[in-house]
Amino acid sequence: MRLVIDPDTYAVLPWSPADFRRARLFCDIYTPGGTPFEGDPRGTLKQMLAKVAERGWTYNVGPEPEFFLFKRNGGESVHPVPHDIGGYFDFSADDEAVRVRTELMDALSTMGLEVEVGHHEVARGQHEIDFRFDDALRTADKVLTLKYTVKAIAAQHGLVASFMPKPIFGINGSGMHCHQSLFDKKGDNLFFDPKDDHHLS
């Protein structure tokens, strides 16, 4: 296999030590013969987006990633313990992750994500960080960037981050709503129809 770097994805990891900076790049995977590797999800997405572009369309996605922060229990228990007891959009002292979330949002902004909001979700220890929509490929790269960043910074705070859909039975699970839109060359939203009662095409 051959990895071909996408130079537009270069970003320094802001939490890496100042005297030993590390960076992140995304790559496309090719076979030794030079054809795109069929098992590369990024490559598959690029192929689909090329077909969308042939029609003169742009496909945008805006996700809402949710995750849990758990206390690191040193392997004493297999049951995850949420980091705090906060609730939905909690602004009380019960939301103990304000500092962690702020640090996460700062790091993501430094890495090129246009963070729009970060807040406590419904369940204990559950959080959401949203960033501005982008074309589907850049959004996919940004979701991976967010997951990697959340796990790395959580670990620095002695926490474990999980994007599992349902890590704890009986309480709210995590999801990732995705707002999707198609625009034509003129910049018109193809999902919008001014003549429809609900303005949907």
C-alpha positions, 0 to 999 in steps of 0.5 A: 500500500502507498499513502499519499499525503493531503497537505491541506490537512496538516495541523500541529497538535496544540497539546503536544509539548512545545519542545517536541511538537507533533503534527497530524496529516490525513492520507489517501491510500493507494495500491502499489499499482497506483489505483485507489484502495477500495478499503479506504473510506476517505477514498470512497467518499472522494469518489462519491463526491466527484460524482456529485461534483459532476452534477455541479453540486456541493454536498455539505454536512454539519455533525453534532458529535456526542461523547462521554467523559469517564473517571479513570478507575485504574482497572478496579471496575469494569463499570464506567463512572461518569466524570460529573453529575451535570445535566442538559445545558447545565451551567451549575457546579454539577458540570465539572467538565467546563474546563476540559470542554473549553480546552477541547474547543480551544484546541479544535479551533487551533486545528482549523475547526470553526467550533460553534458550541460545546455543552453538557448533554442529558446524561451524567458525564455526557457532552457535545461539541458542534462545529460549522458545516463544511463539504463532506470530505473536510467534515469527515476529516474534522470528525476524526480530528475531534475524536482524536483531540477529545481522547488525547486531552481527556487523558491529560485530565485523567479521564477516558473519553468514549464515543460508544453509542450506549456505554451505560445501560439505562441512561441516554446514549450518544449519537451524532446528528448530521445536518446535510445539504446540497447546493448547486453552482449558483449557491441555491439549496436544492432541498429548498422549494419556495412553492412547497407548503413546507419549503422542501423539494 
